[in-house]
Amino acid sequence: MLDLNAYRLGFAPLLAALVIVAFSLQGVPEPLEPAVGTIEFNAEAAADSARDLARVAPDRHAGSDDAAAGADFVRKSFEEIATGSVAEQTFDASVNGEDVELRNVLLTLPGTGDGAILVAAERDTRSGSGAASSAAATGVLVELAAELGVAGRERTLIFGSIDGAGGEADGIREMIDALPERTVVDAAVVISQPGAAEPAEPHLVTSSGGQVRPSQSLIRTAEETLVSRAQAGSGLDGGLGQIARLALPAAAGAQAALLAEGVDAVAISGAGEVPLPPESAGDEQPSPDSVERFGATVLALVGALDTAPAPAVDDPESYVRLGDNTIPSWAVSLLALALLVPPALPVALALARARRDGSSRLALGWAAEWAIVALTPLIALYLLAFAGLIPRPEVPSDPGRFAAGPVEVIAMVFLALLALGAWWILGLRRAPARPDAALLGTAAGALCLAACLVAWVANPFLALAMAPLAHVVMIHRTSGRLAAGAAVGLALVAAIPVTAVVLHVAGALDWGASTPWQLVVLVAGGGLGLFATASLAVALAAVVAVVRAALRSPSSALGAAPQTAPRGRP
């Protein structure tokens, strides 16, 4: 059985880590001061431009003739601004499995100082006119360019009308890659769905599809601007929600691609993070009220960024905000590691004792077979994705493109059957007669700890959610029916944080009933990462192994004394 005293001793580093985390708290910076000016956003002109675009190019799906007509419309509008220079980027991309030619249209308004601010809006649609989404965003972009084109500027302003929204943000990546090397983009603001008839939070979108987050100064300024100009809250996640989004890095929206490219970016959205469905995005008219509120917000935010001092260089790239304080990612990483120490000590001691008679090797071999069960379907998933049988989009992507139909269900059943087949072939349906159940469970606990450590290296936020799984092994400090009865319940409780992470991200991205398939697509596209995915799969399999050992037949119950023959009999 495992040493409870060693387990208790392991909490000493956790207490020290909590003290360090407490001293690592940093204050949230004040928002930037709004720019002093007399420019008022002309919502009527922006709505007119949106309606004109929807009329000239009513179905701007990527690569279509209407998409080309939409690019021509924006270029003509930009060319009417005498103080700016217009450029185009033409590039090839794959959208929905089809190779198409896409076009970005850029307007540059030079400033008097260093640095640049990027304002971007996606122009194409999945289907329909996108009156409330991309047409309204383009109308706001064109009007902002016209108004700021006659105003003084400290920073260079780059307005980008982006193609390829129906793909994986190919257009926004192309735009960043094609900028001159001397151009330093201090901040970027994405205009998203500003014409929604029924605005919905979050209105400030900060997800990155990774562990990089926008600067706190940019977030605070955007929050205050939303309140003052749109009379709307940001809808940002609390501390636990932020950890969930960092642990499972799925995202939608161009701001995620910009953050991945090292650009400090947020999106101002009238209808949340996920693209509106075609039936809502294609409303006949953009909402004038929403266009006015969110257009004015973007104008004020760009003005504040333009006059702001140079960005701070000591702002952490990754952090969790708690009220008026932030915890840097290194402190979260330290906390996750400290949570693994308590079960690690008794597991290490138990395996060291078992080395004397060689039984630890047998137990660890049995635990390794559970890792094979976890990795078999994962390897098959990557092979199917490489063969083109499972989509593998980059993050960000539109979850609406990946509905779970009969073919997708068959693919998931196939992967599940592979895991079940490996489990059956390896004979794991029965626990071996020796070594004893406690040592088998300890070896499985060691496997879980190893998987958590790999996750800690790959993604400390995911490791924090996985850490409770490593503590399930402590069920083997007791024996017999008590251990067997508590094993399943303890495992279910330990899985709550990982389950909560998945459910939170699924809710934020409207995955709904397609959540299992969305996770498959996320893994296939590399959004979660190979090592993070493998470590999570192995840790879950290891927990099942810990429980399986605890449920071994009563004749070999945990810690049960060996049967001896009556005296006088052989």
C-alpha positions as CSV (number, residue, x, y, z in Angstrom):
1,M,0.0,0.0,0.0
2,L,1.1,3.6,-0.6
3,D,2.6,5.6,2.2
4,L,0.1,8.2,3.4
5,N,2.7,10.1,5.4
6,A,4.8,10.6,2.2
7,Y,1.7,11.9,0.5
8,R,1.1,14.4,3.2
9,L,4.7,15.5,3.1
10,G,4.3,16.2,-0.6
11,F,1.9,19.1,0.1
12,A,4.7,21.2,1.6
13,P,6.0,22.3,-1.9
14,L,2.4,23.1,-2.8
15,L,2.1,25.4,0.1
16,A,5.4,27.1,-0.9
17,A,4.1,27.4,-4.5
18,L,0.9,29.1,-3.3
19,V,3.0,31.6,-1.4
20,I,5.1,32.3,-4.5
21,V,1.9,32.6,-6.6
22,A,0.5,35.1,-4.1
23,F,3.6,37.3,-4.5
24,S,3.6,37.0,-8.3
25,L,0.3,38.9,-8.6
26,Q,0.6,41.9,-10.8
27,G,-1.8,44.8,-11.0
28,V,-3.9,45.4,-14.1
29,P,-2.8,48.5,-16.0
30,E,-5.0,51.5,-16.4
31,P,-6.7,51.8,-19.8
32,L,-5.2,54.2,-22.3
33,E,-6.6,57.7,-22.4
34,P,-9.1,58.3,-25.2
35,A,-7.9,60.5,-28.0
36,V,-9.0,64.1,-28.0
37,G,-10.7,64.8,-31.3
38,T,-13.9,65.8,-33.0
39,I,-14.4,62.9,-35.4
40,E,-17.8,61.2,-34.9
41,F,-18.5,57.9,-36.5
42,N,-20.9,58.1,-39.4
43,A,-23.0,55.0,-38.9
44,E,-25.4,55.9,-41.7
45,A,-22.6,56.0,-44.3
46,A,-21.2,52.7,-43.0
47,A,-24.6,51.0,-43.2
48,D,-25.0,52.4,-46.8
49,S,-21.6,50.9,-47.8
50,A,-22.6,47.6,-46.3
51,R,-25.8,47.6,-48.2
52,D,-24.0,48.6,-51.4
53,L,-21.5,45.8,-51.0
54,A,-24.3,43.3,-50.4
55,R,-26.1,44.5,-53.5
56,V,-23.0,44.5,-55.8
57,A,-21.7,41.2,-54.5
58,P,-24.5,39.3,-52.8
59,D,-22.8,35.9,-52.5
60,R,-19.1,36.4,-51.7
61,H,-18.0,32.9,-51.0
62,A,-14.2,32.5,-51.4
63,G,-13.0,32.4,-54.9
64,S,-16.3,33.3,-56.5
65,D,-17.0,36.1,-59.0
66,D,-18.9,38.0,-56.3
67,A,-15.9,37.8,-54.0
68,A,-13.8,39.4,-56.8
69,A,-16.5,42.1,-57.2
70,G,-16.4,42.7,-53.5
71,A,-12.7,43.3,-53.6
72,D,-13.1,45.7,-56.5
73,F,-15.8,47.5,-54.5
74,V,-13.4,48.0,-51.5
75,R,-10.5,49.0,-53.7
76,K,-12.6,51.7,-55.4
77,S,-13.7,53.0,-52.0
78,F,-10.1,53.1,-50.7
79,E,-8.8,54.9,-53.8
80,E,-11.2,57.8,-53.1
81,I,-9.0,58.6,-50.0
82,A,-6.4,61.0,-51.3
83,T,-4.0,60.7,-48.3
84,G,-3.6,56.9,-48.5
85,S,-1.9,54.4,-50.8
86,V,-3.8,51.3,-51.9
87,A,-2.3,47.8,-52.5
88,E,-3.5,44.4,-53.3
89,Q,-2.3,40.9,-52.3
90,T,-3.3,38.0,-54.5
91,F,-2.6,34.5,-53.2
92,D,-3.8,30.9,-53.6
93,A,-5.5,29.0,-50.7
94,S,-7.5,25.9,-50.1
95,V,-11.1,26.6,-48.9
96,N,-13.4,23.6,-48.2
97,G,-11.0,21.4,-50.1
98,E,-11.0,23.6,-53.2
99,D,-8.0,25.6,-54.4
100,V,-9.0,29.2,-55.0
101,E,-7.4,32.6,-55.7
102,L,-8.0,35.2,-52.9
103,R,-7.4,38.9,-52.7
104,N,-6.7,41.2,-49.8
105,V,-7.1,45.0,-50.4
106,L,-5.0,47.3,-48.2
107,L,-5.0,51.0,-47.5
108,T,-2.1,52.6,-45.8
109,L,-2.4,56.0,-44.1
110,P,1.1,57.2,-43.1
111,G,1.7,58.7,-39.7
112,T,4.2,61.1,-38.3
113,G,5.8,58.7,-35.9
114,D,7.0,55.1,-35.6
115,G,4.8,52.0,-35.4
116,A,1.6,51.1,-37.1
117,I,-2.0,50.1,-36.1
118,L,-3.8,47.5,-38.1
119,V,-7.6,47.6,-38.6
120,A,-9.0,44.5,-40.4
121,A,-12.3,43.2,-41.5
122,E,-13.1,40.0,-43.3
123,R,-15.0,40.5,-46.6
124,D,-16.1,37.1,-47.9
125,T,-18.9,34.9,-46.6
126,R,-19.6,31.2,-46.1
127,S,-22.7,31.8,-48.1
128,G,-25.2,34.6,-48.7
129,S,-24.7,38.3,-48.4
130,G,-23.3,38.5,-44.9
131,A,-25.2,41.8,-44.4
132,A,-24.9,41.6,-40.6
133,S,-21.4,40.1,-40.6
134,S,-18.8,40.7,-43.3
135,A,-20.7,43.3,-45.3
136,A,-21.3,45.3,-42.1
137,A,-17.7,44.9,-41.1
138,T,-16.5,46.1,-44.5
139,G,-18.9,49.1,-44.3
140,V,-17.4,50.0,-41.0
141,L,-13.9,49.6,-42.2
142,V,-14.5,51.7,-45.3
143,E,-16.1,54.5,-43.3
144,L,-13.3,54.4,-40.6
145,A,-10.7,54.8,-43.4
146,A,-12.5,57.7,-44.9
147,E,-12.9,59.5,-41.6
148,L,-9.3,58.9,-40.3
149,G,-7.9,59.7,-43.8
150,V,-8.6,63.4,-43.2
151,A,-7.3,63.4,-39.6
152,G,-3.9,63.8,-38.1
153,R,-2.1,60.6,-37.1
154,E,0.9,59.7,-35.0
155,R,1.1,56.1,-36.1
156,T,0.7,54.6,-39.5
157,L,-2.8,53.1,-40.0
158,I,-3.2,50.0,-42.1
159,F,-6.7,49.1,-43.2
160,G,-7.1,45.5,-44.4
161,S,-10.1,44.1,-46.3
162,I,-9.4,40.4,-45.9
163,D,-10.4,37.5,-48.0
164,G,-10.5,33.9,-46.9
165,A,-12.8,34.0,-43.9
166,G,-14.3,30.7,-45.1
167,G,-11.0,29.0,-44.6
168,E,-8.6,29.2,-41.7
169,A,-7.7,32.9,-41.7
170,D,-5.4,32.5,-44.7
171,G,-6.0,36.1,-45.7
172,I,-4.9,37.7,-42.4
173,R,-1.8,35.5,-42.3
174,E,-0.9,36.5,-45.9
175,M,-1.4,40.1,-45.0
176,I,1.0,40.0,-42.0
177,D,3.6,38.0,-43.9
178,A,3.6,40.4,-46.8
179,L,4.0,43.6,-44.8
180,P,7.4,45.3,-45.2
181,E,10.0,44.1,-42.7
182,R,10.4,47.6,-41.3
183,T,6.7,47.8,-40.4
184,V,6.2,47.3,-36.7
185,V,2.5,46.7,-35.9
186,D,1.9,47.9,-32.3
187,A,-1.7,46.7,-32.1
188,A,-4.5,45.3,-34.3
189,V,-8.2,45.6,-34.1
190,V,-10.5,43.2,-36.0
191,I,-14.0,44.4,-36.8
192,S,-16.4,41.4,-36.4
193,Q,-20.1,41.1,-37.1
194,P,-21.0,44.7,-36.2
195,G,-24.4,44.6,-37.8
196,A,-26.0,41.8,-35.8
197,A,-29.7,42.5,-35.1
198,E,-29.4,40.8,-31.7
199,P,-26.0,41.6,-30.2
200,A,-24.4,38.9,-28.1
201,E,-21.4,38.6,-25.9
202,P,-18.5,38.4,-25.9
203,H,-18.1,41.8,-27.6
204,L,-14.3,41.7,-26.9
205,V,-12.7,38.5,-28.4
206,T,-9.2,37.7,-27.1
207,S,-8.8,34.0,-27.8
208,S,-5.6,33.0,-29.6
209,G,-5.7,29.3,-30.2
210,G,-2.5,29.1,-28.1
211,Q,-1.1,30.3,-24.9
212,V,-0.4,33.9,-26.1
213,R,-2.8,36.5,-25.0
214,P,-3.3,40.2,-26.0
215,S,-1.6,42.7,-23.8
216,Q,-3.4,43.7,-20.7
217,S,-3.3,47.4,-21.7
218,L,-5.1,46.6,-25.0
219,I,-7.7,44.6,-23.3
220,R,-8.4,47.2,-20.6
221,T,-8.6,50.0,-23.2
222,A,-11.0,47.9,-25.3
223,E,-13.2,47.1,-22.2
224,E,-13.5,50.7,-21.2
225,T,-14.2,51.8,-24.8
226,L,-17.0,49.2,-25.2
227,V,-18.6,50.6,-22.0
228,S,-18.4,54.2,-23.0
229,R,-19.2,54.0,-26.7
230,A,-21.3,50.8,-27.1
231,Q,-22.8,50.7,-23.6
232,A,-21.9,47.0,-23.6
233,G,-19.8,44.7,-21.4
234,S,-16.8,42.8,-22.8
235,G,-18.1,39.4,-21.9
236,L,-14.7,38.2,-21.0
237,D,-14.2,34.9,-19.1
238,G,-13.4,34.8,-15.4
239,G,-10.2,33.2,-14.1
240,L,-11.3,29.6,-14.5
241,G,-12.7,30.3,-18.0
242,Q,-9.4,31.8,-19.0
243,I,-7.6,28.7,-17.8
244,A,-10.0,26.5,-19.8
245,R,-9.4,28.5,-23.0
246,L,-5.6,28.3,-22.6
247,A,-5.7,24.6,-21.7
248,L,-7.8,23.7,-24.8
249,P,-6.6,26.2,-27.4
250,A,-9.5,26.2,-29.9
251,A,-10.6,29.6,-31.3
252,A,-12.5,31.4,-34.0
253,G,-11.8,34.7,-35.5
254,A,-8.9,36.6,-37.2
255,Q,-7.5,37.9,-33.9
256,A,-6.3,34.4,-33.1
257,A,-4.3,34.2,-36.3
258,L,-2.8,37.7,-35.6
259,L,-1.8,36.7,-32.0
260,A,-0.2,33.5,-33.4
261,E,1.8,35.8,-35.7
262,G,3.1,37.8,-32.8
263,V,0.7,40.8,-33.3
264,D,-1.1,42.3,-30.2
265,A,-4.7,41.9,-31.3
266,V,-8.3,41.9,-30.2
267,A,-11.6,41.7,-32.1
268,I,-14.6,44.0,-31.4
269,S,-17.6,41.9,-32.2
270,G,-21.3,42.6,-32.2
271,A,-22.3,38.9,-32.0
272,G,-19.6,36.9,-30.1
273,E,-16.7,34.9,-31.2
274,V,-18.3,32.3,-33.5
275,P,-19.4,33.4,-37.0
276,L,-23.1,33.9,-37.3
277,P,-24.9,31.1,-39.2
278,P,-25.7,32.1,-42.8
279,E,-29.4,32.6,-42.0
280,S,-28.5,35.3,-39.4
281,A,-25.5,36.8,-41.1
282,G,-27.5,37.2,-44.3
283,D,-30.2,39.4,-42.9
284,E,-31.4,41.8,-45.5
285,Q,-30.2,44.9,-43.6
286,P,-27.5,45.4,-41.0
287,S,-28.8,46.7,-37.7
288,P,-28.2,50.5,-37.8
289,D,-28.0,50.6,-34.0
290,S,-25.3,47.9,-33.8
291,V,-23.3,49.4,-36.6
292,E,-23.3,52.8,-34.8
293,R,-22.4,51.3,-31.4
294,F,-19.6,49.0,-32.5
295,G,-18.3,51.3,-35.3
296,A,-17.9,54.1,-32.7
297,T,-16.1,51.7,-30.4
298,V,-13.5,50.8,-33.0
299,L,-13.0,54.4,-33.9
300,A,-12.4,55.4,-30.3
301,L,-10.2,52.4,-29.7
302,V,-8.0,53.1,-32.7
303,G,-7.7,56.8,-31.6
304,A,-6.6,55.8,-28.1
305,L,-4.0,53.3,-29.6
306,D,-2.7,55.9,-32.0
307,T,-1.8,58.4,-29.3
308,A,-0.6,55.9,-26.8
309,P,3.1,55.7,-25.7
310,A,5.2,52.8,-26.9
311,P,3.9,49.4,-25.7
312,A,5.4,48.0,-22.5
313,V,8.0,45.3,-23.1
314,D,7.5,43.6,-19.7
315,D,3.9,42.6,-20.2
316,P,3.7,38.8,-20.0
317,E,2.6,37.0,-23.1
318,S,0.4,34.6,-21.2
319,Y,-1.4,35.2,-17.9
320,V,-4.7,34.7,-16.0
321,R,-6.5,37.7,-14.9
322,L,-8.3,37.6,-11.5
323,G,-10.2,40.8,-10.8
324,D,-7.7,43.7,-10.7
325,N,-4.7,41.3,-10.6
326,T,-3.0,39.0,-13.1
327,I,-1.1,35.7,-12.5
328,P,1.8,35.2,-15.0
329,S,1.9,31.8,-16.8
330,W,5.1,30.8,-15.0
331,A,3.3,31.0,-11.7
332,V,0.4,28.8,-13.0
333,S,3.1,26.4,-14.3
334,L,4.7,26.3,-10.8
335,L,1.3,25.6,-9.2
336,A,0.6,22.7,-11.7
337,L,4.0,21.1,-11.0
338,A,3.5,21.4,-7.2
339,L,0.2,19.6,-7.4
340,L,2.0,16.6,-8.9
341,V,4.4,16.3,-6.0
342,P,2.1,14.7,-3.3
343,P,1.2,11.6,-5.3
344,A,4.7,11.4,-6.8
345,L,6.4,10.8,-3.5
346,P,4.5,7.7,-2.3
347,V,4.5,6.2,-5.8
348,A,8.3,6.6,-6.1
349,L,8.8,5.0,-2.7
350,A,6.5,2.1,-3.5
351,L,8.2,1.3,-6.8
352,A,11.6,1.6,-5.2
353,R,10.6,-1.0,-2.6
354,A,9.2,-3.3,-5.3
355,R,12.5,-3.3,-7.3
356,R,14.1,-5.7,-4.8
357,D,12.1,-8.7,-6.0
358,G,11.6,-7.5,-9.6
359,S,7.8,-7.1,-9.3
360,S,7.9,-3.4,-10.2
361,R,9.0,-4.4,-13.7
362,L,6.0,-6.5,-14.2
363,A,3.7,-3.9,-12.9
364,L,5.2,-1.1,-15.1
365,G,4.9,-3.4,-18.1
366,W,1.2,-3.9,-17.4
367,A,0.7,-0.1,-17.1
368,A,2.6,0.5,-20.4
369,E,0.1,-1.7,-22.2
370,W,-2.6,0.8,-21.1
371,A,-0.6,3.6,-22.8
372,I,-0.7,1.5,-26.0
373,V,-4.5,1.4,-25.8
374,A,-4.5,5.2,-25.5
375,L,-2.0,5.9,-28.3
376,T,-3.4,3.4,-30.9
377,P,-6.5,5.4,-31.9
378,L,-4.5,8.6,-31.7
379,I,-1.9,7.3,-34.2
380,A,-4.8,6.2,-36.4
381,L,-6.4,9.6,-36.2
382,Y,-3.2,11.3,-37.4
383,L,-2.9,8.8,-40.3
384,L,-6.5,9.4,-41.4
385,A,-5.9,13.1,-41.3
386,F,-2.7,12.8,-43.3
387,A,-4.6,10.8,-45.9
388,G,-7.3,13.5,-46.1
389,L,-10.1,11.4,-44.6
390,I,-10.4,13.7,-41.5
391,P,-10.1,17.5,-41.9
392,R,-7.2,19.1,-40.3
393,P,-7.8,22.9,-40.2
394,E,-5.5,25.3,-38.6
395,V,-6.7,27.3,-35.6
396,P,-8.7,29.6,-35.9
397,S,-11.4,28.0,-37.8
398,D,-15.2,28.2,-38.2
399,P,-16.7,25.3,-36.2
400,G,-19.8,25.6,-38.4
401,R,-17.8,24.0,-41.2
402,F,-17.4,20.7,-39.3
403,A,-20.8,19.3,-38.5
404,A,-21.0,15.7,-37.3
405,G,-22.9,13.6,-39.9
406,P,-23.1,9.9,-40.4
407,V,-19.6,9.7,-42.0
408,E,-18.0,11.5,-39.0
409,V,-19.8,9.3,-36.5
410,I,-18.5,6.2,-38.4
411,A,-14.9,7.7,-38.1
412,M,-15.3,8.2,-34.4
413,V,-16.7,4.7,-33.8
414,F,-13.8,3.3,-35.8
415,L,-11.3,5.0,-33.6
416,A,-13.1,3.8,-30.5
417,L,-13.1,0.3,-31.8
418,L,-9.4,0.5,-32.4
419,A,-8.9,1.3,-28.7
420,L,-11.2,-1.4,-27.7
421,G,-9.4,-3.9,-29.9
422,A,-6.0,-3.0,-28.5
423,W,-7.4,-3.4,-25.0
424,W,-8.8,-6.9,-25.9
425,I,-5.7,-8.1,-27.7
426,L,-3.5,-7.1,-24.8
427,G,-5.7,-9.0,-22.4
428,L,-6.3,-5.9,-20.2
429,R,-9.9,-7.0,-19.5
430,R,-8.4,-9.1,-16.7
431,A,-5.9,-7.8,-14.2
432,P,-2.9,-10.3,-13.8
433,A,-2.7,-12.5,-10.7
434,R,0.6,-11.0,-9.8
435,P,2.0,-8.6,-8.7
436,D,-0.6,-7.5,-6.2
437,A,-3.3,-5.0,-7.0
438,A,-1.7,-2.2,-5.0
439,L,1.5,-2.4,-7.0
440,L,-0.4,-2.6,-10.3
441,G,-2.3,0.5,-9.3
442,T,0.9,2.2,-8.3
443,A,2.5,1.5,-11.6
444,A,-0.6,2.9,-13.4
445,G,-0.3,6.0,-11.2
446,A,3.3,6.4,-12.2
447,L,2.2,6.3,-15.8
448,C,-0.4,9.0,-15.1
449,L,2.2,11.1,-13.4
450,A,4.6,10.8,-16.4
451,A,1.8,11.8,-18.7
452,C,1.0,14.9,-16.6
453,L,4.7,15.9,-16.6
454,V,4.7,15.7,-20.4
455,A,1.5,17.9,-20.5
456,W,3.2,20.3,-18.1
457,V,6.0,20.8,-20.6
458,A,3.7,21.1,-23.5
459,N,0.9,23.2,-21.9
460,P,1.0,24.0,-18.2
461,F,-2.7,25.1,-18.2
462,L,-3.7,21.7,-19.4
463,A,-1.5,20.1,-16.8
464,L,-3.2,22.1,-14.1
465,A,-6.5,20.6,-15.2
466,M,-5.0,17.1,-15.4
467,A,-3.3,17.2,-12.0
468,P,-6.2,15.8,-10.0
469,L,-6.0,12.6,-12.1
470,A,-2.6,11.8,-10.7
471,H,-4.1,11.8,-7.1
472,V,-6.5,8.9,-7.9
473,V,-3.6,6.5,-7.3
474,M,-3.9,7.2,-3.6
475,I,-6.9,4.9,-3.5
476,H,-4.3,2.2,-3.1
477,R,-3.3,3.3,0.3
478,T,-6.3,1.4,1.6
479,S,-7.4,-2.1,0.9
480,G,-10.2,-4.5,0.0
481,R,-13.8,-3.4,-0.6
482,L,-13.2,0.2,0.6
483,A,-10.7,0.8,-2.2
484,A,-12.8,-1.0,-4.8
485,G,-16.0,0.9,-3.8
486,A,-14.3,4.4,-3.8
487,A,-12.2,4.0,-6.9
488,V,-14.8,4.8,-9.5
489,G,-16.2,7.7,-7.6
490,L,-12.8,9.2,-7.0
491,A,-11.8,8.8,-10.6
492,L,-15.0,10.6,-11.7
493,V,-14.4,13.5,-9.3
494,A,-10.7,13.8,-10.5
495,A,-11.9,14.0,-14.1
496,I,-14.2,17.0,-13.3
497,P,-11.6,19.7,-14.2
498,V,-10.7,18.2,-17.6
499,T,-14.4,17.7,-18.3
500,A,-15.2,21.3,-17.3
501,V,-12.4,22.6,-19.7
502,V,-14.0,20.7,-22.6
503,L,-17.6,21.9,-21.7
504,H,-16.5,25.5,-21.3
505,V,-14.7,25.6,-24.7
506,A,-17.6,23.8,-26.3
507,G,-20.0,26.3,-25.0
508,A,-17.9,29.3,-26.0
509,L,-17.6,28.0,-29.6
510,D,-21.2,26.6,-29.9
511,W,-20.0,23.1,-30.5
512,G,-23.1,21.5,-29.1
513,A,-23.8,17.9,-30.0
514,S,-20.8,17.9,-32.4
515,T,-18.3,18.4,-29.5
516,P,-16.6,14.9,-29.9
517,W,-16.1,15.5,-33.6
518,Q,-14.9,19.1,-33.0
519,L,-12.3,17.6,-30.6
520,V,-11.2,15.1,-33.3
521,V,-10.8,17.9,-35.9
522,L,-8.9,20.1,-33.4
523,V,-6.5,17.3,-32.7
524,A,-6.1,16.4,-36.4
525,G,-5.3,19.9,-37.3
526,G,-2.6,20.2,-34.5
527,G,-4.5,22.7,-32.5
528,L,-4.0,20.9,-29.2
529,G,-0.5,19.7,-30.1
530,L,0.8,16.2,-30.4
531,F,2.4,15.9,-26.9
532,A,-0.5,17.6,-25.1
533,T,-3.0,15.3,-26.8
534,A,-0.9,12.1,-26.2
535,S,-0.3,13.0,-22.6
536,L,-4.0,13.6,-22.0
537,A,-5.0,10.3,-23.6
538,V,-2.4,8.3,-21.7
539,A,-3.3,10.0,-18.4
540,L,-7.0,9.1,-18.8
541,A,-6.1,5.5,-19.7
542,A,-3.8,5.3,-16.7
543,V,-6.6,6.4,-14.4
544,V,-8.8,3.6,-15.8
545,A,-5.9,1.2,-15.1
546,V,-5.7,2.5,-11.5
547,V,-9.4,1.8,-11.1
548,R,-9.1,-1.6,-12.8
549,A,-6.5,-2.6,-10.4
550,A,-8.7,-1.6,-7.4
551,L,-11.6,-3.6,-8.8
552,R,-9.7,-6.8,-9.0
553,S,-11.5,-9.9,-7.7
554,P,-11.8,-10.1,-3.9
555,S,-9.4,-13.1,-3.8
556,S,-6.6,-10.7,-4.8
557,A,-8.0,-7.6,-3.2
558,L,-5.7,-4.7,-2.4
559,G,-3.5,-5.5,0.5
560,A,-5.4,-8.7,1.3
561,A,-3.3,-11.2,3.2
562,P,-2.2,-14.2,1.2
563,Q,-4.1,-17.5,1.7
564,T,-2.3,-20.1,3.7
565,A,-3.0,-23.7,3.9
566,P,-4.3,-25.1,7.3
567,R,-1.5,-26.4,9.6
568,G,-0.6,-29.9,8.8
569,R,-1.6,-29.7,5.2
570,P,0.8,-29.0,2.3
